[in-house]
């Protein structure tokens, strides 16, 4: 099984592309969904956020107030780093666990939806291919304002803290342009899926894993026999 990274900019349409992968039976691990789970009331990250940022970033329901926290961290790089240091270990731990479960299920490849793939650089060394979803700047701004209700100034600020789409596209293996119709986006995505399905790379990984397991089992068998032979024979 190999890993495919899916990224882009905020409000470029990664979720729409991810949904098409799921339609074709390809597992998608969504970092944003996991991020929401790790900060649920009572979770370790929830307690750490409360200690670090205080009660003002929580709703009366004890859930995280994402709007307030977002305003806080997007205006302060150091606070953003502190939040990432709290949440990222739990997020990546869950992602690794889900990846392992999909591996055991025998999938050829899985998609990892990572909005900040290039910004953090954490998963880059584990990905076989990278897909970047882009769209026109004005459309990205419009979508973000409509989706979140942010003012134009705040929406521009959210976009500005991420790496420019052009730079992300330069580092991608596949670029899906999501500025026109849903059908056009679907056609591009299906082409990428067909290319990935035709890859034989997963067999190399399966062979490597199988070889390592064989060596490990042989080592255990040798050690077991060596221990038995070393036992003293009773008189």
GROMACS elastic network, one bead per residue, 0.5 to 0.9 nm:
[ bonds ]
;  ai    aj funct       b0    kb
    1   102     6  0.86263   500
    1   103     6  0.62384   500
    1   106     6  0.73029   500
    1   107     6  0.60604   500
    1   110     6  0.74678   500
    1   201     6  0.79746   500
    1   203     6  0.76665   500
    1   205     6  0.65546   500
    1   206     6  0.69768   500
    2   103     6  0.89552   500
    2   107     6  0.87411   500
    2   108     6  0.67166   500
    2   110     6  0.67411   500
    2   111     6  0.89276   500
    2   126     6  0.85774   500
    2   127     6  0.72831   500
    2   128     6  0.62265   500
    2   129     6  0.86121   500
    2   201     6  0.72036   500
    2   202     6  0.56490   500
    2   205     6  0.74720   500
    3    99     6  0.87698   500
    3   109     6  0.56855   500
    3   110     6  0.53869   500
    3   111     6  0.61018   500
    3   112     6  0.70355   500
    3   126     6  0.69457   500
    3   128     6  0.56203   500
    3   129     6  0.70655   500
    3   130     6  0.88213   500
    4   109     6  0.70925   500
    4   110     6  0.61361   500
    4   112     6  0.60655   500
    4   113     6  0.86397   500
    4   126     6  0.88272   500
    4   127     6  0.55412   500
    4   128     6  0.58554   500
    4   130     6  0.56596   500
    4   131     6  0.73852   500
    4   196     6  0.88840   500
    5   110     6  0.86419   500
    5   111     6  0.57951   500
    5   113     6  0.62077   500
    5   114     6  0.66834   500
    5   117     6  0.78049   500
    5   123     6  0.84409   500
    5   124     6  0.82250   500
    5   127     6  0.61256   500
    5   128     6  0.79151   500
    5   129     6  0.62956   500
    5   131     6  0.59679   500
    5   132     6  0.82930   500
    6    14     6  0.72671   500
    6    17     6  0.87120   500
    6    18     6  0.79010   500
    6   111     6  0.65411   500
    6   112     6  0.58327   500
    6   114     6  0.59044   500
    6   115     6  0.75623   500
    6   117     6  0.82262   500
    6   129     6  0.88556   500
    6   130     6  0.60410   500
    6   132     6  0.60374   500
    6   133     6  0.76308   500
    7    14     6  0.66730   500
    7   112     6  0.84872   500
    7   113     6  0.61220   500
    7   114     6  0.53017   500
    7   116     6  0.70895   500
    7   117     6  0.64378   500
    7   118     6  0.83485   500
    7   130     6  0.76506   500
    7   131     6  0.62484   500
    7   133     6  0.62825   500
    7   168     6  0.85116   500
    8    11     6  0.85531   500
    8    12     6  0.65280   500
    8    13     6  0.81017   500
    8    14     6  0.67390   500
    8   114     6  0.83416   500
    8   115     6  0.61830   500
    8   116     6  0.80158   500
    8   117     6  0.85181   500
    8   131     6  0.79960   500
    8   134     6  0.59886   500
    8   165     6  0.67306   500
    8   168     6  0.70797   500
    8   169     6  0.81828   500
    9    12     6  0.54986   500
    9    13     6  0.82919   500
    9    14     6  0.82034   500
    9   115     6  0.68328   500
    9   116     6  0.82823   500
    9   132     6  0.84197   500
    9   133     6  0.73082   500
    9   134     6  0.68795   500
    9   135     6  0.86485   500
    9   140     6  0.82633   500
    9   159     6  0.73775   500
    9   162     6  0.70888   500
    9   163     6  0.78508   500
    9   164     6  0.78127   500
    9   165     6  0.63370   500
    9   168     6  0.86972   500
   10    13     6  0.79145   500
   10    14     6  0.84157   500
   10   115     6  0.73771   500
   10   140     6  0.75210   500
   10   141     6  0.89949   500
   10   144     6  0.73253   500
   10   158     6  0.79642   500
   10   159     6  0.65657   500
   10   162     6  0.81457   500
   11    14     6  0.76205   500
   11    15     6  0.89560   500
   11   135     6  0.88306   500
   11   139     6  0.88080   500
   11   140     6  0.56479   500
   11   141     6  0.77006   500
   11   142     6  0.87977   500
   11   143     6  0.59389   500
   11   144     6  0.53902   500
   11   147     6  0.81302   500
   11   159     6  0.89548   500
   12    15     6  0.86989   500
   12   133     6  0.62599   500
   12   134     6  0.55493   500
   12   135     6  0.56535   500
   12   136     6  0.84594   500
   12   139     6  0.82960   500
   12   140     6  0.57463   500
   12   143     6  0.79183   500
   12   144     6  0.86336   500
   12   177     6  0.88079   500
   12   178     6  0.68157   500
   12   179     6  0.82930   500
   13    16     6  0.54071   500
   13    17     6  0.66873   500
   13    18     6  0.88150   500
   13   133     6  0.67023   500
   13   134     6  0.76972   500
   13   135     6  0.81414   500
   13   140     6  0.88544   500
   13   178     6  0.66614   500
   14    17     6  0.51736   500
   14    18     6  0.60612   500
   14    19     6  0.85876   500
   14   113     6  0.76957   500
   14   115     6  0.82655   500
   14   132     6  0.83241   500
   14   133     6  0.60486   500
   14   134     6  0.86414   500
   14   178     6  0.89871   500
   15    19     6  0.61016   500
   15    20     6  0.87902   500
   15   113     6  0.83683   500
   16    19     6  0.51693   500
   16    20     6  0.66593   500
   16   182     6  0.86050   500
   16   185     6  0.85138   500
   16   186     6  0.87081   500
   17    20     6  0.52702   500
   17    21     6  0.66500   500
   17    22     6  0.89334   500
   17   133     6  0.79978   500
   17   176     6  0.85367   500
   17   185     6  0.74576   500
   17   186     6  0.73703   500
   17   189     6  0.66129   500
   18    21     6  0.51521   500
   18    22     6  0.64011   500
   18    23     6  0.87783   500
   18    28     6  0.67434   500
   18    30     6  0.87209   500
   18   111     6  0.79744   500
   18   113     6  0.74089   500
   19    22     6  0.50637   500
   19    23     6  0.62825   500
   19    24     6  0.89041   500
   19    28     6  0.84796   500
   20    24     6  0.66131   500
   20    25     6  0.89951   500
   20    26     6  0.88595   500
   20   186     6  0.70638   500
   20   189     6  0.72643   500
   20   190     6  0.78852   500
   21    24     6  0.52756   500
   21    25     6  0.67113   500
   21    26     6  0.53964   500
   21    27     6  0.74200   500
   21    28     6  0.73512   500
   21   111     6  0.79907   500
   21   189     6  0.78335   500
   21   190     6  0.81761   500
   21   193     6  0.74081   500
   22    25     6  0.50398   500
   22    26     6  0.50529   500
   22    27     6  0.60498   500
   22    28     6  0.66552   500
   23    26     6  0.73480   500
   24    27     6  0.89290   500
   24   190     6  0.89450   500
   24   193     6  0.84793   500
   26   107     6  0.78576   500
   26   108     6  0.86686   500
   26   109     6  0.73636   500
   26   110     6  0.60763   500
   26   111     6  0.72790   500
   27   102     6  0.76085   500
   27   107     6  0.81841   500
   27   109     6  0.79450   500
   27   110     6  0.51746   500
   27   111     6  0.62352   500
   27   112     6  0.84966   500
   28   110     6  0.60248   500
   28   112     6  0.56948   500
   28   113     6  0.67021   500
   29    33     6  0.84223   500
   29    34     6  0.83392   500
   29    95     6  0.68618   500
   29    98     6  0.73978   500
   29    99     6  0.78499   500
   29   110     6  0.76771   500
   29   111     6  0.62661   500
   29   113     6  0.58919   500
   29   114     6  0.85271   500
   30    33     6  0.54198   500
   30    34     6  0.64522   500
   30    35     6  0.86821   500
   30    95     6  0.83588   500
   30   111     6  0.85213   500
   30   112     6  0.62441   500
   30   114     6  0.69182   500
   31    34     6  0.51179   500
   31    35     6  0.60043   500
   31    36     6  0.87332   500
   31    91     6  0.70053   500
   31    92     6  0.82161   500
   31    95     6  0.74252   500
   31   112     6  0.74299   500
   31   113     6  0.59059   500
   31   114     6  0.56397   500
   31   115     6  0.75216   500
   32    36     6  0.63922   500
   32    37     6  0.88281   500
   32    91     6  0.89087   500
   32   113     6  0.79419   500
   32   114     6  0.76908   500
   32   115     6  0.77420   500
   33    36     6  0.52604   500
   33    37     6  0.65365   500
   34    37     6  0.50551   500
   34    38     6  0.63205   500
   34    39     6  0.89444   500
   34    90     6  0.87841   500
   34    91     6  0.60282   500
   34    92     6  0.88233   500
   34    94     6  0.73122   500
   34    95     6  0.77711   500
   35    38     6  0.54166   500
   35    39     6  0.67521   500
   35    87     6  0.71955   500
   35    88     6  0.80680   500
   35    90     6  0.82834   500
   35    91     6  0.58530   500
   36    39     6  0.56377   500
   36    40     6  0.66722   500
   37    40     6  0.53816   500
   37    43     6  0.84810   500
   37    91     6  0.87310   500
   38    41     6  0.88092   500
   38    43     6  0.62777   500
   38    44     6  0.77113   500
   38    45     6  0.62557   500
   38    46     6  0.73795   500
   38    87     6  0.71394   500
   38    90     6  0.65853   500
   38    91     6  0.68008   500
   38    94     6  0.89506   500
   39    42     6  0.79748   500
   39    43     6  0.60124   500
   39    44     6  0.76601   500
   39    45     6  0.54488   500
   39    47     6  0.84158   500
   39    49     6  0.83087   500
   39    63     6  0.81526   500
   39    64     6  0.72418   500
   39    87     6  0.76489   500
   40    43     6  0.57319   500
   40    44     6  0.89169   500
   40    45     6  0.81688   500
   40    46     6  0.62641   500
   40    62     6  0.87107   500
   40    63     6  0.65234   500
   40    64     6  0.75050   500
   41    44     6  0.87663   500
   41    45     6  0.89427   500
   41    46     6  0.59178   500
   41    47     6  0.79658   500
   41    61     6  0.88913   500
   41    62     6  0.62218   500
   41    63     6  0.58663   500
   41    64     6  0.78768   500
   42    45     6  0.82560   500
   42    46     6  0.61005   500
   42    47     6  0.66483   500
   43    46     6  0.51507   500
   43    47     6  0.65963   500
   43    48     6  0.89037   500
   44    47     6  0.53026   500
   44    48     6  0.63755   500
   44    49     6  0.87721   500
   44    90     6  0.88311   500
   45    49     6  0.60864   500
   45    50     6  0.85624   500
   45    86     6  0.60471   500
   45    87     6  0.59540   500
   45    90     6  0.76730   500
   46    49     6  0.52268   500
   46    50     6  0.63002   500
   46    51     6  0.87699   500
   46    63     6  0.86875   500
   46    64     6  0.79274   500
   46    86     6  0.89730   500
   46    87     6  0.88181   500
   47    50     6  0.51117   500
   47    51     6  0.63004   500
   47    52     6  0.86922   500
   48    51     6  0.50732   500
   48    52     6  0.61071   500
   48    53     6  0.84613   500
   48    86     6  0.68001   500
   48    87     6  0.89803   500
   49    52     6  0.50573   500
   49    53     6  0.56989   500
   49    54     6  0.73098   500
   49    55     6  0.89897   500
   49    57     6  0.86857   500
   49    83     6  0.71904   500
   49    86     6  0.72263   500
   49    87     6  0.87187   500
   50    53     6  0.54686   500
   50    55     6  0.59592   500
   50    56     6  0.87062   500
   50    57     6  0.78642   500
   50    58     6  0.81384   500
   51    54     6  0.57211   500
   51    55     6  0.83151   500
   52    82     6  0.82427   500
   52    83     6  0.84981   500
   53    56     6  0.75449   500
   53    57     6  0.69565   500
   53    69     6  0.85434   500
   53    79     6  0.86892   500
   53    83     6  0.89583   500
   54    57     6  0.66767   500
   54    58     6  0.83051   500
   55    58     6  0.56368   500
   55    59     6  0.84860   500
   55    62     6  0.89291   500
   56    59     6  0.78929   500
   56    65     6  0.83112   500
   56    68     6  0.79206   500
   56    69     6  0.86819   500
   57    63     6  0.88398   500
   57    64     6  0.61907   500
   57    65     6  0.52028   500
   57    66     6  0.74640   500
   57    67     6  0.83725   500
   57    68     6  0.56705   500
   57    69     6  0.55150   500
   57    72     6  0.88018   500
   58    61     6  0.78016   500
   58    62     6  0.56655   500
   58    63     6  0.56407   500
   58    66     6  0.81589   500
   58    68     6  0.82142   500
   58    69     6  0.84210   500
   59    62     6  0.52354   500
   59    63     6  0.54341   500
   59    64     6  0.61135   500
   59    65     6  0.54408   500
   60    63     6  0.73617   500
   61    64     6  0.85854   500
   62    65     6  0.86314   500
   63    66     6  0.88474   500
   64    67     6  0.88114   500
   64    68     6  0.87549   500
   64    69     6  0.78466   500
   65    68     6  0.56092   500
   65    69     6  0.61947   500
   65    70     6  0.83979   500
   66    69     6  0.50804   500
   66    70     6  0.56478   500
   66    71     6  0.84060   500
   67    70     6  0.50489   500
   67    71     6  0.62151   500
   67    72     6  0.86095   500
   68    71     6  0.51993   500
   68    72     6  0.62112   500
   68    73     6  0.88089   500
   69    73     6  0.61942   500
   69    74     6  0.84246   500
   70    73     6  0.54156   500
   70    74     6  0.58909   500
   70    75     6  0.84676   500
   70    80     6  0.89759   500
   71    74     6  0.54675   500
   71    75     6  0.63679   500
   71    76     6  0.88682   500
   71   154     6  0.85131   500
   72    75     6  0.56749   500
   72    76     6  0.65967   500
   72    79     6  0.75697   500
   72    80     6  0.81772   500
   73    76     6  0.50513   500
   73    77     6  0.65798   500
   73    78     6  0.78986   500
   73    79     6  0.53622   500
   73    81     6  0.83669   500
   73    83     6  0.79009   500
   74    77     6  0.68804   500
   74    79     6  0.83772   500
   74    80     6  0.68118   500
   74   157     6  0.76719   500
   74   158     6  0.69854   500
   74   161     6  0.76419   500
   75    79     6  0.84770   500
   75    80     6  0.84664   500
   75   157     6  0.87200   500
   76    79     6  0.54176   500
   76    80     6  0.62977   500
   76    81     6  0.87980   500
   77    80     6  0.50095   500
   77    81     6  0.62404   500
   77    82     6  0.87158   500
   78    81     6  0.50721   500
   78    82     6  0.63039   500
   78    83     6  0.87667   500
   79    83     6  0.62440   500
   79    84     6  0.86171   500
   80    83     6  0.51595   500
   80    84     6  0.62258   500
   80    85     6  0.86065   500
   81    84     6  0.50685   500
   81    85     6  0.61096   500
   81    86     6  0.86914   500
   82    85     6  0.50530   500
   82    86     6  0.63781   500
   82    87     6  0.88612   500
   83    86     6  0.51240   500
   83    87     6  0.62484   500
   83    88     6  0.82624   500
   84    87     6  0.52403   500
   84    88     6  0.53679   500
   84    89     6  0.84135   500
   85    88     6  0.58527   500
   85    89     6  0.71315   500
   86    89     6  0.69725   500
   86    90     6  0.79174   500
   87    90     6  0.56517   500
   87    91     6  0.62013   500
   87    92     6  0.88049   500
   88    92     6  0.60012   500
   88    93     6  0.83391   500
   89    92     6  0.53959   500
   89    93     6  0.60427   500
   89    94     6  0.87140   500
   90    93     6  0.51009   500
   90    94     6  0.63191   500
   90    95     6  0.86595   500
   91    94     6  0.54001   500
   91    95     6  0.62862   500
   91    96     6  0.88032   500
   92    96     6  0.60807   500
   92    97     6  0.85219   500
   93    96     6  0.52595   500
   93    97     6  0.63252   500
   93    98     6  0.87881   500
   94    97     6  0.50466   500
   94    98     6  0.61885   500
   94    99     6  0.85351   500
   95    98     6  0.51650   500
   95    99     6  0.60942   500
   95   100     6  0.86396   500
   95   112     6  0.84829   500
   96    99     6  0.50110   500
   96   100     6  0.62054   500
   96   101     6  0.87554   500
   97   100     6  0.51604   500
   97   101     6  0.64167   500
   97   102     6  0.88241   500
   98   101     6  0.51317   500
   98   102     6  0.63133   500
   98   103     6  0.86352   500
   99   102     6  0.51775   500
   99   103     6  0.61808   500
   99   104     6  0.87810   500
   99   110     6  0.78609   500
   99   112     6  0.89834   500
  100   104     6  0.63777   500
  100   105     6  0.87797   500
  101   104     6  0.51976   500
  101   105     6  0.64430   500
  102   106     6  0.66931   500
  102   107     6  0.62978   500
  102   109     6  0.87255   500
  102   110     6  0.76862   500
  103   106     6  0.53563   500
  103   107     6  0.61023   500
  103   108     6  0.83409   500
  103   109     6  0.84111   500
  103   110     6  0.87808   500
  104   107     6  0.78953   500
  106   109     6  0.87563   500
  107   110     6  0.70671   500
  108   197     6  0.76180   500
  108   201     6  0.88964   500
  108   202     6  0.60375   500
  108   203     6  0.85826   500
  109   196     6  0.81291   500
  109   197     6  0.82151   500
  109   202     6  0.73027   500
  112   127     6  0.88724   500
  113   117     6  0.85961   500
  114   117     6  0.51572   500
  114   118     6  0.88033   500
  114   123     6  0.87535   500
  115   118     6  0.83646   500
  115   119     6  0.86780   500
  116   119     6  0.50465   500
  116   120     6  0.60177   500
  116   121     6  0.79741   500
  116   162     6  0.77052   500
  116   163     6  0.86343   500
  117   120     6  0.57431   500
  117   121     6  0.56459   500
  117   122     6  0.69901   500
  117   123     6  0.67562   500
  117   124     6  0.70933   500
  118   122     6  0.80626   500
  118   123     6  0.86568   500
  118   124     6  0.75365   500
  118   163     6  0.74994   500
  118   168     6  0.72529   500
  118   171     6  0.89330   500
  119   122     6  0.85566   500
  119   162     6  0.70030   500
  119   163     6  0.65782   500
  120   123     6  0.80747   500
  120   124     6  0.89296   500
  121   124     6  0.55247   500
  121   125     6  0.82767   500
  122   125     6  0.76618   500
  122   126     6  0.88045   500
  123   126     6  0.55352   500
  123   127     6  0.67442   500
  124   127     6  0.56121   500
  124   128     6  0.87041   500
  124   130     6  0.87550   500
  125   128     6  0.82392   500
  127   130     6  0.69345   500
  128   201     6  0.86971   500
  129   172     6  0.76857   500
  129   173     6  0.59424   500
  129   174     6  0.79598   500
  129   196     6  0.87069   500
  130   171     6  0.80356   500
  130   172     6  0.52053   500
  130   173     6  0.52825   500
  130   174     6  0.64445   500
  130   175     6  0.86343   500
  131   169     6  0.83802   500
  131   172     6  0.57312   500
  131   173     6  0.60728   500
  131   175     6  0.57513   500
  131   176     6  0.72815   500
  131   192     6  0.86433   500
  132   165     6  0.83838   500
  132   168     6  0.67826   500
  132   169     6  0.59255   500
  132   171     6  0.85855   500
  132   172     6  0.59649   500
  132   173     6  0.80182   500
  132   174     6  0.63527   500
  132   176     6  0.62521   500
  132   177     6  0.84967   500
  133   165     6  0.85089   500
  133   169     6  0.80563   500
  133   174     6  0.86006   500
  133   175     6  0.59098   500
  133   177     6  0.59744   500
  133   178     6  0.66579   500
  134   137     6  0.88564   500
  134   140     6  0.86542   500
  134   165     6  0.64160   500
  134   166     6  0.83298   500
  134   168     6  0.89082   500
  134   169     6  0.76595   500
  134   175     6  0.71579   500
  134   176     6  0.62543   500
  134   177     6  0.50006   500
  134   178     6  0.58251   500
  134   179     6  0.76213   500
  135   138     6  0.85515   500
  135   139     6  0.67778   500
  135   140     6  0.63475   500
  135   165     6  0.83238   500
  135   176     6  0.85167   500
  135   177     6  0.56074   500
  135   180     6  0.84885   500
  136   139     6  0.52891   500
  136   140     6  0.61595   500
  136   141     6  0.87706   500
  136   177     6  0.85580   500
  136   178     6  0.81113   500
  136   179     6  0.60381   500
  137   140     6  0.50393   500
  137   141     6  0.62781   500
  137   142     6  0.86382   500
  137   165     6  0.88021   500
  138   141     6  0.51698   500
  138   142     6  0.61817   500
  138   143     6  0.86442   500
  139   143     6  0.60552   500
  139   144     6  0.85187   500
  139   179     6  0.71674   500
  140   143     6  0.52144   500
  140   144     6  0.61853   500
  140   145     6  0.87087   500
  140   159     6  0.86256   500
  140   179     6  0.86641   500
  141   144     6  0.52034   500
  141   145     6  0.62577   500
  141   146     6  0.86609   500
  141   152     6  0.76357   500
  141   155     6  0.66029   500
  141   156     6  0.68535   500
  141   159     6  0.78696   500
  142   145     6  0.52894   500
  142   146     6  0.62087   500
  142   147     6  0.85530   500
  142   152     6  0.85307   500
  142   155     6  0.88525   500
  143   146     6  0.51599   500
  143   147     6  0.59607   500
  143   148     6  0.85036   500
  144   147     6  0.51057   500
  144   148     6  0.59650   500
  144   149     6  0.77308   500
  144   150     6  0.75643   500
  144   155     6  0.64944   500
  144   159     6  0.88912   500
  145   148     6  0.54534   500
  145   149     6  0.50913   500
  145   150     6  0.51823   500
  145   151     6  0.66308   500
  145   152     6  0.66959   500
  145   154     6  0.89005   500
  145   155     6  0.62778   500
  146   149     6  0.56234   500
  146   150     6  0.78314   500
  147   150     6  0.82502   500
  148   151     6  0.89476   500
  148   155     6  0.86076   500
  149   155     6  0.88554   500
  150   153     6  0.79825   500
  150   154     6  0.59934   500
  150   155     6  0.57765   500
  151   154     6  0.52992   500
  151   155     6  0.60690   500
  151   156     6  0.85707   500
  152   155     6  0.50558   500
  152   156     6  0.61004   500
  152   157     6  0.85427   500
  153   156     6  0.52406   500
  153   157     6  0.62646   500
  153   158     6  0.88483   500
  154   158     6  0.62869   500
  154   159     6  0.87336   500
  155   158     6  0.51362   500
  155   159     6  0.63735   500
  155   160     6  0.86086   500
  156   159     6  0.51169   500
  156   160     6  0.60015   500
  156   161     6  0.88474   500
  157   160     6  0.50244   500
  157   161     6  0.65017   500
  158   161     6  0.56988   500
  158   162     6  0.73391   500
  159   162     6  0.57171   500
  159   163     6  0.83557   500
  159   164     6  0.83563   500
  160   163     6  0.74170   500
  160   164     6  0.76467   500
  161   164     6  0.88300   500
  162   165     6  0.84703   500
  163   166     6  0.85043   500
  163   167     6  0.69808   500
  163   168     6  0.69579   500
  164   167     6  0.54991   500
  164   168     6  0.65563   500
  164   169     6  0.88463   500
  165   168     6  0.50456   500
  165   169     6  0.60843   500
  165   170     6  0.86626   500
  166   169     6  0.51253   500
  166   170     6  0.63705   500
  167   170     6  0.51731   500
  167   171     6  0.67715   500
  168   171     6  0.53562   500
  168   172     6  0.64742   500
  169   172     6  0.51404   500
  169   173     6  0.82725   500
  169   174     6  0.79637   500
  169   175     6  0.62130   500
  170   173     6  0.84202   500
  170   175     6  0.88715   500
  172   175     6  0.64810   500
  174   192     6  0.72180   500
  175   188     6  0.86755   500
  176   185     6  0.68572   500
  176   188     6  0.61633   500
  176   189     6  0.68717   500
  176   192     6  0.87725   500
  177   180     6  0.79412   500
  177   184     6  0.85194   500
  177   185     6  0.68296   500
  177   188     6  0.79909   500
  178   181     6  0.75463   500
  178   182     6  0.78298   500
  178   184     6  0.77586   500
  178   185     6  0.56577   500
  179   182     6  0.88742   500
  179   184     6  0.89265   500
  179   185     6  0.82751   500
  180   183     6  0.84377   500
  180   184     6  0.66938   500
  180   185     6  0.75237   500
  181   184     6  0.52449   500
  181   185     6  0.65438   500
  181   186     6  0.86997   500
  182   185     6  0.51102   500
  182   186     6  0.60920   500
  182   187     6  0.86417   500
  183   187     6  0.61344   500
  183   188     6  0.86727   500
  184   187     6  0.51665   500
  184   188     6  0.63468   500
  184   189     6  0.86503   500
  185   188     6  0.52595   500
  185   189     6  0.61771   500
  185   190     6  0.86693   500
  186   189     6  0.50739   500
  186   190     6  0.60959   500
  186   191     6  0.86308   500
  187   190     6  0.52176   500
  187   191     6  0.63235   500
  187   192     6  0.88178   500
  188   191     6  0.52396   500
  188   192     6  0.64792   500
  188   193     6  0.88176   500
  189   192     6  0.51116   500
  189   193     6  0.62253   500
  189   194     6  0.87183   500
  190   194     6  0.61690   500
  190   195     6  0.86529   500
  191   194     6  0.51837   500
  191   195     6  0.63544   500
  191   196     6  0.87576   500
  192   195     6  0.51542   500
  192   196     6  0.62370   500
  192   197     6  0.86062   500
  193   196     6  0.51464   500
  193   197     6  0.60630   500
  193   198     6  0.86282   500
  194   197     6  0.50869   500
  194   198     6  0.62352   500
  194   199     6  0.88989   500
  195   198     6  0.52437   500
  195   199     6  0.66840   500
  196   199     6  0.53066   500
  196   200     6  0.88167   500
  197   200     6  0.81678   500
  199   202     6  0.73965   500
  200   203     6  0.56969   500
  200   204     6  0.73077   500
  201   204     6  0.53675   500
  201   205     6  0.67334   500
  201   206     6  0.88778   500
  202   205     6  0.51007   500
  202   206     6  0.61317   500
  202   207     6  0.85738   500
  203   207     6  0.60244   500
  203   208     6  0.84846   500
  204   207     6  0.51344   500
  204   208     6  0.61956   500
  204   209     6  0.86778   500
  205   208     6  0.50066   500
  205   209     6  0.61129   500
  205   210     6  0.84151   500
  206   209     6  0.51218   500
  206   210     6  0.59447   500
  206   211     6  0.84247   500
  207   211     6  0.59598   500
  207   212     6  0.85437   500
  208   211     6  0.50863   500
  208   212     6  0.61910   500
  208   213     6  0.86104   500
  209   212     6  0.51594   500
  209   213     6  0.61590   500
  209   214     6  0.85786   500
  210   213     6  0.51158   500
  210   214     6  0.61074   500
  210   215     6  0.86487   500
  211   214     6  0.50691   500
  211   215     6  0.62163   500
  211   216     6  0.85729   500
  212   215     6  0.51576   500
  212   216     6  0.61249   500
  212   217     6  0.86535   500
  213   216     6  0.50027   500
  213   217     6  0.61280   500
  213   218     6  0.85468   500
  214   217     6  0.51566   500
  214   218     6  0.61016   500
  214   219     6  0.84859   500
  215   218     6  0.51100   500
  215   219     6  0.60865   500
  215   220     6  0.86781   500
  216   219     6  0.50542   500
  216   220     6  0.62848   500
  216   221     6  0.86620   500
  217   220     6  0.50531   500
  217   221     6  0.61011   500
  217   222     6  0.85152   500
  218   221     6  0.50144   500
  218   222     6  0.60137   500
  218   223     6  0.84998   500
  219   222     6  0.51011   500
  219   223     6  0.61004   500
  219   224     6  0.85336   500
  220   223     6  0.51202   500
  220   224     6  0.60637   500
  220   225     6  0.86395   500
  221   224     6  0.51340   500
  221   225     6  0.62406   500
  221   226     6  0.85133   500
  222   225     6  0.52694   500
  222   226     6  0.60279   500
  222   227     6  0.85763   500
  223   227     6  0.60855   500
  223   228     6  0.86326   500
  224   227     6  0.51743   500
  224   228     6  0.62956   500
  224   229     6  0.87114   500
  225   228     6  0.50676   500
  225   229     6  0.61146   500
  225   230     6  0.85103   500
  226   229     6  0.51896   500
  226   230     6  0.61547   500
  226   231     6  0.89165   500
  227   230     6  0.51116   500
  227   231     6  0.65754   500
  228   231     6  0.54648   500
  228   232     6  0.89963   500
  229   232     6  0.81417   500
